[in-house]
Amino acid sequence: MSRGARTGHQTVGRSRSSERRLLLACVRRGDALVDIQALLGSGLDWERMLDEATRHGVAPLVYSTLRTATGRASVPPAVMERLARLYYQQAALNGRRYAELRKIVKGCARAGIRVLVLKGAAIAERVYGNIALCPMQDLDILVGRSDLDATDRFLREMGYVPDEGHHSATWYRDHHHHLPPYVRPDGWARVEVHHHILPPPASVRIPIEDLWRRAGPLAAGGEALGLCPEDLLLHLCLHVSLQHQFCLGLRPFCEIAATMRHYGEGIDWEQVRHRTCRWGVRKSVYLTLRLAQDLAGAAVPNGLLDALYPEGFDPQVIDWARAQVFADERPIRSLPSTLAQLRGRVPFTERHGGNVSDVPRLEADLSLLSGPVEGSSAAPRPLGVAAPAA
């Protein structure tokens, strides 16, 4: 067994409640149907199950799985009704948001602004093939830096207002990777205008012009662009790890798994490895893919995990990241010893005796989840070369 596979399942495969096991079986879908049938026959706290599914942003996915599962008669009708209501509400809301996105893209095109669609809006229709399955909080678009002013003017003309409640527009432009969020007066749509996929300092190592060069039409004959499969996958990984320290629940890992299923053999895994190392985000990508494999059944090649396995990596870090995913309150701030270990400083068993709960919370430094760039002495193994035995 490869080192990457062995360490992850030793640390992540802990005992779970029946409700959580059913939740995970539902989001894993195809390879977990037997588990679903067995769990439906056990005593379940359905209120807890519904709460978990909603909190993790996967209630539509759970409904989609349960309504086709053998043994679904064991699910109380009231539960299926509530899940169905959430499913169709999400479908309706996403339908409105996609209609709004089309207006924005067409308007920008008329103004000569190229638009690249990011995150949920890029995958709900194309990857899932069902817009109900991918909840979206915002409409995220990427434009060139030189087009920021024109995009700002256009959105204001559409009636959007920049939300400067947290920081001023000047702060966003000088210190962040997107402008302040633009909100419709009626509140149902929010647009984030990005000029990069990550904030500094992580953005320094990622040439945004390369992502534009590799982008392609999001839909046949459409005006919007989308990231190429490898860049899309890496962006999803870095969004949940570097930007949110795994505090977004299960939904991001489901998106990663769905992206892998959709593109399948069309993903160039050697390019995923190469860009991960070139961008200096090896630890973040390794940890995210490990969790996506375990929690959402993502078909991550073992060769990739072996190639990205960080030198001196303490497998207990996976426990920390998984705790972030399932934390009852969000966001829970990252733990300094854990993040230091991700940077290769010190195993947290050495400093804290393995007792993570005693470590004080602090604001996470984005750079702590990064790593060496390719070509340094710590560059990883190429694909297909197994890691040394533990």
VOGU-3710 file (C-alpha; in Angstrom, 3 decimals, decimal comma):
1> msrgartghq> 0,000/0,000/0,000  1,315/3,468/-0,828  2,413/5,791/1,909  -0,186/8,407/0,978  -3,071/5,960/1,194  -1,897/4,285/4,390  -1,356/7,383/6,506  -4,638/9,047/5,551  -6,908/6,161/6,441  -5,107/5,522/9,717
11> tvgrsrsser> -5,826/9,053/10,884  -9,057/10,013/9,166  -10,996/6,768/9,471  -12,312/7,319/12,988  -15,569/6,058/14,435  -18,510/8,197/13,384  -22,151/8,534/14,310  -24,686/6,713/12,141  -25,970/10,067/10,907  -22,527/11,199/9,828
21> rlllacvrrg> -21,792/7,851/8,189  -25,017/8,154/6,201  -24,166/11,733/5,267  -20,743/10,662/3,982  -22,206/7,673/2,141  -24,695/9,966/0,398  -22,060/12,428/-0,782  -19,750/9,611/-1,903  -22,674/8,282/-3,952  -21,783/5,473/-6,377
31> dalvdiqall> -19,263/3,539/-4,288  -21,325/3,745/-1,085  -24,786/2,464/-2,059  -24,398/-0,693/0,039  -23,473/1,457/3,045  -26,555/3,602/2,466  -28,859/0,590/2,415  -27,370/-0,764/5,649  -27,514/2,594/7,423  -31,132/3,227/6,428
41> gsgldwerml> -32,035/0,103/8,349  -30,498/1,386/11,586  -31,999/3,786/14,115  -31,206/7,304/12,932  -31,756/10,735/14,405  -33,223/12,268/11,268  -33,375/15,764/12,730  -29,638/15,585/13,338  -29,100/14,192/9,850  -31,019/17,085/8,286
51> deatrhgvap> -29,130/19,641/10,362  -25,770/18,140/9,337  -26,699/18,012/5,654  -27,858/21,627/5,706  -24,856/22,897/7,656  -22,432/21,201/5,269  -24,199/22,605/2,206  -24,985/19,147/0,815  -28,728/18,751/1,458  -29,581/18,778/-2,294
61> lvystlrtat> -26,924/16,134/-2,912  -28,282/13,988/-0,069  -31,802/14,267/-1,507  -30,583/13,318/-4,983  -28,893/10,219/-3,574  -31,667/9,103/-1,212  -34,484/9,378/-3,725  -32,789/6,743/-5,914  -31,408/4,533/-3,124  -32,717/1,045/-2,486
71> grasvppavm> -34,441/1,019/0,895  -35,467/4,677/0,682  -38,849/3,622/2,074  -37,060/3,621/5,449  -36,665/7,400/5,202  -39,568/9,168/6,944  -41,778/10,974/4,389  -41,423/14,231/6,320  -37,632/14,029/5,952  -37,835/13,457/2,197
81> erlarlyyqq> -40,291/16,349/1,927  -37,911/18,715/3,710  -34,967/17,560/1,612  -37,036/17,947/-1,552  -37,994/21,468/-0,532  -34,319/22,387/-0,019  -33,418/20,766/-3,348  -36,007/22,666/-5,381  -35,379/25,925/-3,536  -31,700/25,630/-4,435
91> aalngrryae> -32,572/24,840/-8,053  -34,789/27,927/-8,275  -32,250/30,204/-6,606  -29,389/28,956/-8,766  -31,572/29,373/-11,846  -32,061/33,049/-10,986  -28,356/33,447/-10,324  -27,396/31,869/-13,638  -29,799/34,200/-15,447  -28,124/37,113/-13,670
101> lrkivkgcar> -24,675/35,766/-14,549  -25,626/35,597/-18,239  -26,668/39,269/-18,123  -23,361/40,212/-16,509  -21,273/38,217/-18,990  -23,148/39,604/-22,012  -22,926/43,157/-20,700  -19,210/42,813/-20,036  -18,695/41,344/-23,514  -20,426/44,364/-25,076
111> agirvlvlkg> -18,032/46,571/-23,097  -15,028/44,580/-24,338  -14,380/42,935/-20,945  -13,318/39,295/-20,936  -14,954/37,312/-18,114  -13,750/34,027/-16,652  -16,287/32,350/-14,349  -14,953/30,830/-11,108  -15,974/28,323/-8,419  -19,622/27,293/-8,009
121> aaiaervygn> -20,942/29,145/-11,043  -18,310/27,402/-13,162  -19,153/23,875/-12,014  -22,856/23,692/-11,054  -24,024/23,286/-14,641  -20,896/22,053/-16,399  -19,541/19,585/-13,828  -22,638/18,472/-11,911  -25,000/18,732/-14,859  -27,658/19,779/-12,339
131> ialcpmqdld> -27,591/23,281/-10,897  -29,554/22,198/-7,817  -26,625/20,125/-6,523  -24,139/22,971/-6,091  -25,153/25,737/-3,658  -23,597/29,095/-4,565  -23,116/31,966/-2,148  -21,712/34,390/-4,729  -21,225/34,788/-8,446  -17,439/34,832/-8,772
141> ilvgrsdlda> -15,888/36,222/-11,938  -12,297/36,938/-12,948  -11,398/39,927/-15,104  -8,099/41,523/-16,069  -6,673/44,164/-13,738  -7,005/46,726/-16,506  -10,757/45,976/-16,669  -11,535/46,456/-12,968  -12,751/50,048/-13,328  -14,949/49,241/-16,324
151> tdrflremgy> -16,443/46,222/-14,529  -17,120/48,344/-11,454  -18,959/50,925/-13,576  -21,006/48,281/-15,362  -22,151/46,578/-12,141  -23,125/49,936/-10,638  -25,175/50,648/-13,769  -26,946/47,302/-13,197  -27,895/48,517/-9,724  -25,243/46,704/-7,713
161> vpdeghhsat> -23,697/48,435/-4,708  -20,193/47,637/-3,371  -20,282/46,372/0,209  -17,536/48,225/2,087  -18,709/47,097/5,518  -15,483/45,234/6,248  -12,935/47,235/4,249  -12,893/50,170/1,879  -12,824/49,719/-1,885  -9,281/51,104/-1,853
171> wyrdhhhhlp> -8,174/48,458/0,651  -9,645/45,673/-1,481  -7,923/46,970/-4,593  -4,539/47,354/-2,913  -4,473/44,325/-0,600  -6,902/41,704/-1,852  -7,540/39,556/-4,927  -11,022/40,896/-5,595  -12,967/44,138/-5,324  -15,492/44,571/-2,501
181> pyvrpdgwar> -18,506/42,282/-2,981  -21,242/43,847/-5,123  -24,756/43,335/-3,755  -28,150/43,820/-5,365  -30,430/46,114/-3,352  -32,887/43,224/-2,880  -30,047/41,098/-1,492  -30,508/37,857/-3,440  -27,387/38,165/-5,606  -23,778/38,946/-4,747
191> vevhhhilpp> -20,944/39,320/-7,238  -17,228/39,144/-6,496  -14,983/40,600/-9,184  -11,576/38,939/-8,983  -8,330/39,908/-10,673  -6,534/36,834/-9,250  -7,634/33,482/-7,830  -5,827/33,965/-4,486  -4,925/36,871/-2,207  -1,309/37,823/-1,535
201> pasvripied> 1,142/36,466/-0,578  0,032/33,176/-2,181  -0,836/34,936/-5,453  2,777/36,003/-6,021  3,784/32,524/-7,191  0,823/32,012/-9,530  1,159/33,788/-12,917  -2,437/34,778/-13,608  -1,683/35,298/-17,300  -0,979/31,553/-17,572
211> lwrragplaa> -4,463/30,743/-16,274  -5,994/33,094/-18,838  -3,933/31,496/-21,613  -5,102/27,986/-20,675  -8,774/28,963/-20,208  -11,475/27,929/-22,663  -15,157/28,596/-23,349  -17,355/27,555/-20,436  -20,061/26,434/-22,865  -20,114/25,878/-26,609
221> ggealglcpe> -20,680/29,193/-28,332  -20,736/31,035/-25,011  -18,959/34,276/-24,169  -17,810/33,262/-20,680  -14,516/31,477/-20,123  -13,678/28,777/-17,590  -10,417/27,517/-16,121  -8,863/24,451/-17,711  -9,520/21,237/-15,707  -6,143/21,245/-13,934
231> dlllhlclhv> -6,359/24,909/-12,907  -9,998/24,482/-11,848  -9,100/21,550/-9,621  -6,185/23,410/-8,032  -8,279/26,525/-7,455  -10,954/24,477/-5,662  -8,236/22,918/-3,476  -6,604/26,236/-2,619  -9,882/28,003/-1,930  -10,867/25,581/0,849
241> slqhqfclgl> -7,347/25,241/2,299  -5,405/28,493/1,946  -8,362/30,853/2,089  -10,700/29,079/4,505  -8,539/26,621/6,484  -11,021/23,781/5,781  -13,884/25,566/7,583  -16,442/25,230/4,770  -17,830/21,805/5,628  -18,129/18,913/3,170
251> rpfceiaatm> -19,325/20,844/0,131  -15,871/21,806/-1,267  -14,707/18,182/-1,183  -17,851/17,100/-3,031  -17,066/19,726/-5,675  -13,531/18,386/-6,038  -14,781/14,799/-6,350  -17,416/15,839/-8,909  -14,801/17,718/-10,944  -12,624/14,607/-11,080
261> rhygegidwe> -15,572/12,446/-12,128  -16,600/14,882/-14,843  -13,202/15,338/-16,479  -11,893/11,836/-15,730  -8,989/10,936/-17,984  -9,057/14,446/-19,424  -7,139/15,671/-16,361  -3,376/15,808/-16,916  -2,170/14,699/-13,483  1,457/15,431/-14,266
271> qvrhrtcrwg> 0,458/19,050/-14,900  -1,460/19,097/-11,608  1,702/17,928/-9,855  3,935/20,355/-11,747  1,769/23,424/-11,087  1,265/22,475/-7,446  5,019/22,490/-6,949  5,698/25,507/-9,116  3,111/27,521/-7,195  4,564/26,420/-3,847
281> vrksvyltlr> 1,273/24,963/-2,562  2,247/21,308/-2,219  1,124/20,911/1,411  -2,260/22,549/0,839  -3,042/20,499/-2,244  -1,851/17,229/-0,691  -3,970/17,713/2,422  -7,062/18,801/0,467  -6,864/15,868/-1,930  -6,389/13,436/0,983
291> laqdlagaav> -9,576/14,724/2,587  -11,464/14,758/-0,716  -10,509/11,120/-1,250  -11,546/10,013/2,229  -14,637/12,134/2,774  -16,137/12,448/-0,711  -14,665/9,456/-2,537  -12,597/11,591/-4,925  -10,674/9,428/-7,406  -7,239/10,835/-6,575
301> pnglldalyp> -4,414/8,864/-8,222  -2,214/7,291/-5,541  0,788/8,232/-7,637  -0,115/11,889/-7,214  -0,463/11,606/-3,448  2,887/9,828/-3,253  4,537/12,497/-5,388  3,129/15,358/-3,297  3,654/13,762/0,134  5,421/16,536/2,114
311> egfdpqvidw> 8,778/15,767/3,674  8,489/15,426/7,456  4,697/15,490/7,276  2,977/14,565/10,543  -0,190/12,566/9,719  -1,911/14,100/12,762  -2,315/17,241/10,684  -5,051/15,365/8,825  -6,912/15,033/12,145  -6,711/18,794/12,612
321> araqvfader> -7,991/19,513/9,105  -10,814/17,013/9,473  -11,801/18,625/12,787  -12,039/21,945/10,941  -14,378/20,379/8,371  -16,739/19,034/11,040  -16,473/21,879/13,558  -19,884/22,905/14,903  -19,075/26,606/14,767  -17,471/28,322/11,782
331> pirslpstla> -14,877/29,543/11,330  -12,652/27,910/13,953  -9,278/29,529/13,732  -6,286/27,470/12,759  -4,003/26,058/15,390  -0,496/27,516/15,443  1,341/24,264/16,111  -0,541/22,516/13,344  0,106/25,252/10,833  3,741/25,428/11,848
341> qlrgrvpfte> 3,991/21,679/11,256  2,445/22,123/7,821  5,368/24,406/7,114  7,766/21,773/8,361  8,725/23,473/11,618  7,882/20,978/14,333  5,481/18,072/14,961  2,792/19,233/17,372  3,336/16,139/19,524  6,760/17,571/20,314
351> rhggnvsdvp> 5,452/20,934/21,506  2,032/20,043/22,903  2,130/16,346/23,629  -0,437/15,754/20,901  -3,168/17,554/22,878  -4,493/19,900/20,221  -7,345/21,187/22,383  -4,885/22,995/24,669  -3,433/25,102/21,869  -4,759/28,680/21,719
361> rleadlslls> -6,490/29,905/18,564  -5,059/32,557/16,263  -5,561/34,130/12,883  -4,136/31,873/10,185  -1,187/33,026/8,099  -1,864/31,945/4,522  1,796/31,159/3,888  1,824/28,399/6,495  -0,002/26,053/4,147  2,383/26,674/1,275
371> gpvegssaap> 5,639/24,936/0,452  8,837/25,063/-1,605  8,711/25,846/-5,302  9,754/23,237/-7,823  13,474/23,115/-8,317  14,283/23,607/-4,627  15,940/20,884/-2,584  12,530/19,818/-1,248  10,915/19,313/-4,672  8,675/16,235/-4,753
381> rplgvaapaa> 9,000/12,981/-6,647  7,531/12,753/-10,163  4,333/10,785/-10,668  4,692/7,034/-10,612  7,626/7,006/-8,188  6,545/5,629/-4,849  7,465/7,327/-1,604  10,017/5,559/0,569  8,635/3,208/3,175  7,677/4,827/6,447
//
